[in-house]
Amino acid sequence: MTTDGQNELVGFHQFVGEQLANANVDLSLEQVLALWRHRQRENEAIREGLRAVEEGRVMTVEEHMRRMYERHPSLKDA
């Protein structure tokens, strides 16, 4: 049985291999790790957005625009 940690390690290994195999890019291992961490943060932000939608913590574009114009009236004339 694999754990989340093992799955993440396999994913990381594949990601590193793909990045280092790319002939057009010359990256150090530190740079690849920074890219991986950035990707992980992006993925978590996406998961959080999906949770917000599932939980109904969203607003329509119209509501968002109304609130934005209330806070920044000068934008309405722009």
ZIHUHU-V551738 format. One record per residue. N is the residue number from 1. RES is the residue in one small letter. SS is DSSP state (H for helix, E for strand, L for the rest). PHI is phi in degrees with one decimal (NA if undefined). Layout:
N,RES,SS,PHI ; N,RES,SS,PHI
This chain:
1,m,L,NA ; 2,t,L,-93.1 ; 3,t,L,-104.4 ; 4,d,H,-57.9 ; 5,g,H,-62.5 ; 6,q,H,-67.1 ; 7,n,H,-62.0 ; 8,e,H,-66.1 ; 9,l,H,-64.5 ; 10,v,H,-62.8 ; 11,g,H,-60.6 ; 12,f,H,-63.3 ; 13,h,H,-60.0 ; 14,q,H,-63.3 ; 15,f,H,-60.7 ; 16,v,H,-61.4 ; 17,g,H,-60.3 ; 18,e,H,-63.4 ; 19,q,H,-67.5 ; 20,l,H,-74.8 ; 21,a,H,-81.0 ; 22,n,L,-67.9 ; 23,a,L,-69.1 ; 24,n,L,-84.5 ; 25,v,L,-128.7 ; 26,d,L,-112.5 ; 27,l,L,-113.8 ; 28,s,L,-82.8 ; 29,l,H,-61.4 ; 30,e,H,-64.4 ; 31,q,H,-67.7 ; 32,v,H,-64.0 ; 33,l,H,-63.1 ; 34,a,H,-63.2 ; 35,l,H,-62.8 ; 36,w,H,-62.3 ; 37,r,H,-62.5 ; 38,h,H,-62.5 ; 39,r,H,-61.7 ; 40,q,H,-62.5 ; 41,r,H,-64.2 ; 42,e,H,-62.9 ; 43,n,H,-62.2 ; 44,e,H,-66.3 ; 45,a,H,-63.3 ; 46,i,H,-64.8 ; 47,r,H,-59.8 ; 48,e,H,-64.2 ; 49,g,H,-62.1 ; 50,l,H,-65.8 ; 51,r,H,-62.3 ; 52,a,H,-61.2 ; 53,v,H,-65.1 ; 54,e,H,-59.7 ; 55,e,L,-88.6 ; 56,g,L,76.8 ; 57,r,L,-89.7 ; 58,v,L,-134.8 ; 59,m,L,-134.3 ; 60,t,L,-71.0 ; 61,v,H,-60.9 ; 62,e,H,-60.7 ; 63,e,H,-64.3 ; 64,h,H,-60.6 ; 65,m,H,-64.5 ; 66,r,H,-59.0 ; 67,r,H,-65.4 ; 68,m,H,-63.0 ; 69,y,H,-67.4 ; 70,e,H,-64.5 ; 71,r,H,-77.9 ; 72,h,L,-134.0 ; 73,p,H,-57.1 ; 74,s,H,-65.5 ; 75,l,H,-70.4 ; 76,k,H,-64.8 ; 77,d,H,-88.0 ; 78,a,L,-76.4
